[in-house]
Amino acid sequence: MAEKATAEPVKSKSELAAAEAHRKRQQQELELQRERILDQRTSSPHRRAALEAALAEIEARLKELE
């Protein structure tokens, strides 16, 4: 029985550059969202909990991109 090759296709330099540019844009967008959340002030415990949850999600997504 012959084994099938499971290697990923080789990407061209332009495809790699486009993927890297996309990743950087996503990272910048998440960092801006993070800054906006950190800048918000609230005395409402419910609003604060929502902001903390959003911040945790953004930070997790940033770690995935690194």
N, C-alpha and C positions, 0 to 999 in steps of 0.2 A: 504494500500500500504506500502510495506516495503522500508525503505530508504537504499540506497547502502552506504557502508562505503567508505569514500574518503581519509582515512588516508594513508600516504605514508608507504611503507614497511619498516620495521626496518632494518637498515644496521648493519652489523657485525663490530666489532672493527677494523678488518683489512681493510674493505672497507672504514671506516671513516678515518683511518690512511693514506690510499692511496690517498683519496680525499684531505686531508690536505696537504700531501706532494706535490701533483699536484698543489694546490693553492699556496703554498710557492714557487715552481719553477716558476710559472707564474709571481708571484710578483717580484722575483729576476730578471727575464728576463726583465720585464718592467722597473725596477729600473736601470738596465744596459743600456737599450735603452735611458732612460731619461738622464743618465750621459753623454752618447755619444753625444746626442743632445746639452746638455748644454756646452760641451767642444768645439763644433764647432763655428768657427768665420767666419763671412761673411760680406762683404760690400754691397752685392746685396740685394736690398729690396725684390725682389721676393723670393730669397732663404731664407731670414730671415722670411718672412711670412709663407713659407712652414714649416720651422723649428718650428715656434711658433704654427702652427696648429697641427703638429705632437706631440709637447710637451703637448698641451692641451688634445689631444686624449689619450695619455699615462697616464696623471694624472687622467683623468676621469676613465680609466680602473683600475688604482690602487685603486681609491676610491671604485669601485665596489667590489674589492677583500677584502677590509677591513671589 
